[in-house]
């Protein structure tokens, strides 16, 4: 089976790339995408671990863009690392600046916290801040931290630095990556059908149809839209690690049983970008 959306400790996942690969293999995954937020740093460790497990790694990234003043995530598969990494370094610095502003907001609200030291190429995000709030005793769970302070309309929330869908899709395509709209129905900045038109005009090549937060009806709608626009179909659990007492993460690896047959069209699309 296929997993095209997973995170490691290099962004907001709780498993190292090696541990993720091992767990994916145990769950019956045959091809696994490493799609950390705005960083490619987990690839090497994952590829090394996969060679032992007999599992194929799909190199990827989840790029953070802003559309209609809301966060919109675009997955990019098979990018040219040498081309994309320099651009992502600025996105990574932007994530650090955003996290620092949210920490300042929390301190002003009376909830001072510190994030743990993060290694080279690691991307801080709201889940890290939520975990720190739990560890400081201000919240019982990460979900509570989001509900009280970190949600999109929360008092400590800070928008992503401006990076449009056009900029994001253009960057990915110029670096040989196939751009795919992640978890479309989690986007809060407009109707899926209307936003998709804008994304397609910008050069989008696929949609993540299968996602834990998409209902069967939503999946059918997305499949129809993919057919209408000639877009690739992908899917993944958006796995961040096993659930625990402090996290409400509920997805499990291979829970969607995404067919492996969806991988070859993705590879062909990536090849077309390189040839073009």
C-alpha positions in Angstrom: 0.0 0.0 0.0 0.9 3.6 -0.5 1.5 6.4 2.1 2.0 9.8 0.5 1.8 12.1 3.5 3.9 11.5 6.7 5.9 13.6 9.1 9.0 13.0 11.1 10.8 14.8 14.0 12.3 17.1 11.4 9.0 18.9 11.4 6.1 18.2 13.7 6.2 14.4 13.8 7.1 12.5 16.9 9.0 9.6 15.2 12.5 9.8 13.7 12.7 9.0 10.0 14.2 5.6 10.9 11.4 4.8 13.3 8.7 6.0 10.9 10.1 3.8 8.1 10.2 0.7 10.4 6.6 1.3 11.6 5.4 1.9 8.1 6.9 -1.4 6.9 5.3 -3.2 9.8 1.9 -1.7 8.8 2.2 -3.1 5.3 3.3 0.1 3.5 5.3 -0.5 0.3 6.0 3.1 -0.7 6.3 5.9 1.9 6.6 9.7 1.2 8.5 11.8 3.7 6.7 15.2 3.5 7.9 17.3 6.4 6.9 20.9 6.6 9.2 23.2 4.5 12.3 20.9 5.0 13.9 18.0 3.2 16.2 17.1 6.1 14.6 13.7 6.9 15.2 12.1 3.5 18.6 10.6 4.0 17.9 8.8 7.2 14.6 7.5 5.8 16.3 6.2 2.6 19.0 4.5 4.6 16.4 2.8 6.9 14.2 1.9 3.9 17.0 0.0 2.3 17.0 -2.4 5.2 13.2 -2.7 5.4 12.6 -3.2 1.6 10.4 -0.1 1.4 10.5 2.6 -1.3 10.9 6.2 -0.2 9.1 8.9 -2.1 11.0 12.1 -1.5 8.7 15.0 -0.8 7.8 18.1 1.2 4.8 19.9 2.5 5.0 23.5 1.5 3.2 26.2 3.5 1.5 28.9 1.5 -1.1 31.6 2.2 -4.3 32.0 0.3 -7.1 34.4 1.3 -5.3 35.0 4.5 -5.5 31.3 5.4 -2.8 28.6 5.5 -2.9 26.3 2.4 -0.5 23.4 2.2 0.9 22.0 -1.0 2.7 18.7 -1.2 5.6 18.4 -3.6 6.8 15.0 -4.7 10.2 14.2 -6.3 11.8 17.6 -6.2 15.3 18.3 -7.2 17.0 18.7 -3.8 19.8 21.0 -4.9 17.3 23.4 -6.5 14.7 23.4 -3.8 16.8 23.3 -0.6 18.1 26.9 -0.9 14.6 28.3 -1.3 13.3 26.2 1.6 16.0 27.6 3.9 14.2 30.9 3.8 10.8 29.3 4.4 12.4 27.5 7.4 13.7 30.9 8.8 10.1 32.2 8.3 8.8 29.4 10.4 11.3 30.3 13.2 10.2 33.9 13.1 6.6 32.9 13.2 7.2 30.6 16.2 9.0 33.4 18.0 6.1 35.7 17.6 3.7 33.2 18.9 5.9 32.6 22.0 5.9 36.4 22.5 2.1 36.4 22.3 1.8 33.6 24.8 4.2 35.4 27.2 2.2 38.6 26.9 -0.9 36.5 27.8 0.8 35.2 30.9 2.0 31.8 29.6 5.8 32.0 29.0 7.3 28.9 27.5 10.5 27.9 25.8 10.8 25.5 22.8 13.5 22.8 23.0 16.6 23.3 20.9 15.9 22.1 17.4 18.7 20.7 15.1 19.8 21.9 11.7 17.0 21.7 9.2 14.2 21.1 11.7 11.0 23.2 11.3 9.2 24.5 14.3 5.5 24.6 14.2 2.3 25.0 16.3 2.4 21.4 17.5 5.8 22.0 19.1 4.4 25.1 20.9 1.4 23.1 22.0 3.6 20.4 23.4 5.6 23.0 25.3 2.4 24.4 26.8 1.4 20.9 28.0 4.9 20.3 29.5 4.7 23.7 31.3 1.4 22.7 32.8 -0.7 25.3 31.1 -2.8 22.8 29.2 -3.6 19.1 29.7 -3.4 18.2 26.0 -2.2 19.7 22.7 -5.8 19.9 21.6 -6.6 22.2 24.6 -3.6 24.3 23.7 -4.9 24.8 20.2 -8.5 25.4 21.4 -7.3 28.1 23.9 -4.4 29.8 22.2 -3.1 28.4 18.9 -6.0 27.8 16.6 -6.4 30.0 13.5 -8.5 32.5 15.5 -6.7 32.0 18.8 -5.2 34.9 20.8 -1.6 33.7 20.2 -1.9 32.7 16.6 0.4 34.3 14.0 -0.2 34.0 10.3 2.4 32.5 8.0 4.6 34.9 6.3 3.1 35.8 2.9 3.9 33.2 0.3 1.2 32.8 -2.3 -0.2 29.6 -3.9 1.2 30.9 -7.2 4.7 31.4 -5.7 4.5 28.0 -4.0 3.4 26.0 -7.0 5.8 27.8 -9.3 8.7 27.1 -6.9 7.8 23.4 -6.7 7.4 23.0 -10.5 10.6 24.9 -11.2 12.4 22.4 -8.9 10.9 19.4 -10.7 8.3 18.6 -7.9 4.8 17.6 -8.6 2.5 20.0 -6.7 -0.5 18.4 -5.0 -3.1 20.2 -2.8 -3.0 18.7 0.7 -6.2 18.0 2.7 -8.4 20.3 0.6 -11.4 20.2 3.0 -9.3 21.4 5.9 -8.8 24.7 4.1 -10.9 27.5 5.6 -10.3 30.3 3.1 -12.9 29.4 0.5 -15.0 26.8 -1.2 -13.0 23.8 -2.5 -14.4 24.1 -6.0 -13.5 27.8 -6.3 -10.1 27.5 -4.8 -9.2 24.5 -6.9 -9.8 26.6 -10.1 -7.2 29.1 -8.8 -4.8 26.3 -8.0 -5.2 24.7 -11.4 -4.6 28.0 -13.1 -1.4 28.4 -11.0 -0.2 25.0 -12.2 -1.4 22.5 -9.7 -1.0 18.8 -10.8 -2.9 16.8 -8.2 -5.2 16.6 -5.2 -4.8 14.6 -2.0 -8.2 12.9 -2.3 -7.7 10.3 0.5 -7.1 11.9 3.9 -8.4 11.0 7.4 -10.4 14.2 7.6 -12.2 13.7 4.2 -15.5 12.0 4.4 -16.5 9.4 1.7 -18.7 12.1 0.1 -15.9 14.6 0.0 -13.6 11.9 -1.5 -16.1 11.4 -4.3 -16.3 15.1 -5.0 -12.6 15.4 -5.1 -12.3 12.4 -7.4 -14.8 14.0 -9.8 -12.9 17.2 -9.7 -9.7 15.4 -10.5 -11.3 13.8 -13.5 -12.7 17.1 -14.6 -9.4 18.9 -14.5 -7.1 15.9 -15.4 -5.4 16.0 -12.0 -3.4 13.3 -10.2 -5.0 11.5 -7.3 -3.0 10.9 -4.1 -3.6 10.0 -0.5 -2.0 9.5 2.9 -2.7 9.4 6.6 -0.9 12.7 7.4 0.7 10.6 10.1 2.6 12.5 12.8 3.2 9.7 15.2 1.4 7.4 17.7 -1.3 9.0 19.9 -0.5 9.5 23.6 -2.1 11.1 26.6 -0.9 14.5 25.6 -1.9 14.3 21.9 -5.1 13.7 20.1 -3.4 12.5 16.9 -5.7 9.8 15.7 -4.4 8.7 12.3 -2.6 5.4 11.8 -0.2 4.3 9.1 -1.9 2.6 6.2 -5.3 3.3 7.6 -6.6 4.4 4.2 -5.1 1.5 2.2 -4.2 3.8 -0.7 -3.6 1.6 -3.7 0.0 1.4 -4.9 -1.2 1.9 -8.4 -1.4 5.7 -7.8 2.3 6.0 -7.5 3.3 5.3 -11.1 1.3 8.3 -12.6 3.0 10.5 -10.0 6.4 9.3 -11.2 5.5 9.8 -14.8 4.4 13.4 -13.9 7.7 14.1 -12.2 9.6 12.8 -15.2 7.6 15.1 -17.5 8.6 18.1 -15.4 12.3 17.1 -15.6 12.1 16.5 -19.3 10.1 19.7 -19.8 
